[in-house]
Amino acid sequence: TPLFTHASLYSQVESSFLGYRVVGMPPPSSGGATLALILGLLQELGLEGLRHNSADYLARLADAQNLAWPDRGAFLADADFEPVPLAAMTSPAYAAARAAPYKTN
């Protein structure tokens, strides 16, 4: 029996960041969802007033990625075989909850 039995079509992952519409690949690719989460975390952590590539700016980028990558590994998979909480993971509420311990104000 062949391993490939069908093709699945999925909707793209959409988010927004600083007024831009961001579109990414859906699972089973993890890039779109992870990027959406990172951007959501950055909106929560705030980059306003930080000089581009300053230590504080880069620290916030690193914090957002350090929060997002474990979630990517824990929650993203091929939706044909495993449940994927895509809507929850890419929601502003989830980003706010994940970023809360890192917020400085």
C-alpha positions in Angstrom: 0.0 0.0 0.0 1.3 3.4 -0.9 2.0 5.8 2.0 0.6 8.8 0.1 -3.1 8.3 -0.2 -4.5 11.9 -0.6 -3.6 15.5 -0.7 -5.0 17.9 1.9 -5.7 21.6 1.4 -5.4 24.0 4.3 -6.1 27.7 4.7 -3.1 30.0 5.2 -2.2 31.3 8.7 -3.0 35.0 8.9 -1.9 37.6 11.5 -1.1 41.3 11.6 1.9 43.2 12.9 2.2 46.9 13.1 -0.6 47.4 10.6 0.7 44.9 8.1 -1.1 41.7 7.1 1.2 38.7 7.5 0.4 35.4 5.7 2.2 32.2 6.4 2.0 28.5 5.5 -0.4 26.4 7.5 0.4 23.1 9.3 2.0 20.7 8.7 4.5 23.5 8.2 5.2 25.2 11.5 6.5 28.4 10.1 3.3 30.4 9.7 1.9 29.6 13.1 5.3 30.2 14.9 5.8 33.5 13.1 2.2 34.6 14.0 2.9 33.7 17.7 6.3 35.5 17.7 4.7 38.6 16.2 1.9 38.5 18.7 4.4 38.2 21.5 6.3 41.1 20.2 3.2 43.2 20.1 2.6 42.3 23.7 6.2 42.9 24.8 6.4 46.1 22.8 9.2 47.4 20.6 8.0 51.0 20.7 10.7 53.5 21.7 13.5 50.9 21.4 16.3 51.7 19.0 16.6 49.1 16.2 19.1 46.4 17.1 19.8 47.9 20.6 20.3 45.5 23.4 16.8 45.9 24.7 15.3 45.5 21.2 17.3 42.2 20.6 16.4 41.0 24.1 12.7 41.3 23.3 13.1 39.5 20.0 15.0 36.7 21.9 12.3 36.5 24.6 9.5 36.2 22.0 11.4 33.4 20.2 12.2 31.6 23.4 8.5 31.6 24.2 7.4 30.5 20.8 9.8 27.7 19.8 8.7 25.3 22.7 5.1 25.9 21.8 5.9 25.0 18.2 7.3 21.7 19.3 4.5 20.9 21.7 1.5 21.9 19.6 2.2 21.8 15.9 1.9 18.7 13.8 0.2 17.4 10.7 -3.5 18.1 11.3 -4.4 15.0 9.3 -2.9 12.9 12.1 -2.9 15.0 15.3 -5.2 17.8 16.6 -3.5 21.2 16.2 -4.8 24.2 18.3 -3.9 26.7 15.6 -6.6 29.3 16.4 -5.8 29.3 20.1 -2.0 29.4 19.6 -2.2 32.3 17.2 -4.7 34.3 19.2 -3.9 37.7 20.8 -5.2 36.3 24.1 -2.7 33.4 24.0 0.2 35.8 23.2 -0.8 38.0 26.1 -0.9 35.1 28.5 2.5 33.8 27.4 4.1 37.2 27.4 2.8 38.3 30.8 5.8 37.0 32.9 8.1 38.9 30.6 6.3 42.3 30.5 8.2 45.1 32.2 5.4 47.6 32.5 
